[in-house]
Amino acid sequence: MKIRNKMFLAYACAFFLVFSVVGIVIYTLVTKIIQESIEGELSRTTEMIQNMIHTTADVSIKNYMRAVAEKNFEEAEQLYRQVRRGRITEEEAKRRARESFLSQTIGTTGRIYCLDSNGIMVLNHKYSLLDVDLSNLPFVKEQIRRKNGYIEYDWKEPFEKDVRPKAVFMRYFEPWDWIISVSSYRNEFAELVNVEDLNKRMFAMGLGKSGYPFVLDYDGNMLLHPSLEGKHYDEFADSKLTAIARRIVEEKKGHFEYLWKNPGETEFKEKVVYFMDIPEMGWVVASSSYYEDFHAPLNTIKLIFIGSLLLSLLLMVPVSMGIGSLITRPLSELQADLVRAADGDLSVRMRKYSSDELGIMAEYFNSFMETLEEYSRSRESEIAVRKDTEQKLIAMDKAKTLFLAAASHELRTPLTSILGFLKLMEKRFQNQFRPHLVGLKDGEVQTETFARNLSIVRIEAERLGRLVNDLLDMSKIEAGKMEWRDQPFSVSEIIDRAANSISVRANNSSKLDFVVIKPEEDVCVTVDSDRLHQVLINLLDNAFKYTESGSVSLTAAVAGKVCEFSVRDTGRGIPEEDREKIFDIFYQVQDVNKRSSQVFGTGLGLAICRRIVEHYDGELMAQPAINGGSCFTFSVLLSESENVDH
């Protein structure tokens, strides 16, 4: 048998099999989709009716309660006008208002009560609630906040098992500071709903040819129905219909299928009903329809499928024979070329036999191979350049790290000697030379000038020493050679150590209050205490440096499995655009309120602090404080060990 005959038989069998399977799957899916569409439409219709009833009930209840509240508000206004005209006293006016308000019943059990702006009950039919502070109740908080308007909340009276939705409409009478509240349970207003209006709107919704919605109450009375409206389900002529209605009322929410036969019909047909309840109304809303109302398109799909299958089989005979002879030769050559390309020969090209799709495929293949060959050459060159650049960058970074480490180390030794001699000079000047120079003419002025200049030199030398230490720490961190001596340490001792270290700075600031807050129960964290101390001192030093008056606080608090440290100040704060930049190396925020020549730091402290915190899986963040200024926070995992090193 020739290859094109084999292709025809293979294509015909495969096509018939695939077409049949696909057709069956499509038919099944369409059936399922139609069924889901029926159920979805019934469910959506039921939800729409439920929402419609909800909306109607909400509007009716709200309008009714607004009218009552407005009426009583107007009565209070009228009494207050009589007070202002001197006809009655204010106490008499309030007494009359109380009698009038307490004499009214809203719904079945609803009442009118009054609160003041502080949540104190000033009027209630229950004398035990008078003058009681109810401001801690959520709905009372909402009443105090809004004073006017409508709110809903769930409430359960004493000795009741379940909570029920309750509604309140408020009007604020400012002269007496009364929030006049008209309150009642929502289920006591079912009679306010306009059933006739609902009846028209519900039956305007189409559910297939024979579907319809209906409404039952919890007692089994049919409130809305095309033919059974006003009847109890025990009064239905058909016992099956009674059983269906009773099941709907008992289950209140869900759906089920059942067989049903309308009067005059000979066969039972499958029907489905979806239902859900409205608890505050005591109603169950349902929608039902026959499945067959939606199955008509399936017969059309079945006929189209069979016709398409027969027509396709007839057309396949000449088409498959021609395609078979045209495809086999170019495909064999393409296969051979692809094998050569897969073996690494990117110079292979396909011969073009025609200008049809196979010819275009040959052009695409040749263009692809040319692009692939060019890309391969470019990629090899790019890889070589990247490797060379990577080696240079690694060498530069290593050289930078070695330079910083060496320079910092070489500068530290002479700086230590300079600082030592400066401190010795200050001590000897104060103890040996200054007493002899004070008595001389102009000696006191020159002595103070010399002492001040000597102090400036020492301070700048110390600042330079800190810069060298910061550079050395930064180089160690970037090189991954920082030594970490992690041990469990008491959080209280860490806080005390930082507070003691900064106490001199705090005592010298007469306009600043220094507040220290420690955890109520002492806990410990596993850290290098010197590094954590370095972070806290740096943050505290910055806080005192940029705060002229107010307060600086150091706080440690337990939050779950971590201890959160924070340093707050009432200083000038940090602009929003600089809150992340301040953690970059050598970055400093410009201080427009200070002289441009004044130097505040090296720009390394916060960068080092963030890297230390990140070592302990934390994040150092800068945020604006509530009362102005800045707040720096970070957290460290609590230690599970109870052995604390001191």
Secondary structure, DSSP 8 states (H G I E B T S, - for coil): --HHHHHHHHHHHHHHHHHHHHHHHHHHHHHHHHHHHHHHHHHHHHHHHHHHHHHHHHHHHHHHHHHHHHHHHHHHHHHHHHHHTTSS-HHHHHHHHHHHHHT--BTTTBEEEEE-TTSBEEE-SSGGGTT-B-TTSHHHHHHHHH-SEEEEEEE--TT-SS-EEEEEEEEEEGGGTEEEEEEEEGGGGGGGS-HHHHHHHHHTS-BTTTBEEEEEETTSBEEE-TTTTT-BGGG-S-HHHHHHHHHHHHH-SEEEEEEE--TT-SS-EEEEEEEEEETTTTEEEEEEEEGGGG-HHHHHHHHHHHHHHHHHHHHHHHHHHHHHHHHHHHHHHHHHHHHHHHTT-TT-------SSHHHHHHHHHHHHHHHHHHHHHHHHHHHHHHHHHHHHHHHHHHHHHHHHHHHHHHHHHHHHHHHHHHHHHHHHIIIIIHHHHTTSTTHHHHHHHHHHHHHHHHHHHHHHHHHHHHHHHHHHHHHT------EEEEHHHHHHHHHHHHHHHHHT-TTEEEEEE--SS--EEEE-HHHHHHHHHHHHHHHHHT-SSEEEEEEEEEETTEEEEEEEE-SS---GGGTTGGGSTT-----TTS-TT-----S-HHHHHHHHHHHTT---EEEE-TTSSEEEEEEEEB-S----B-
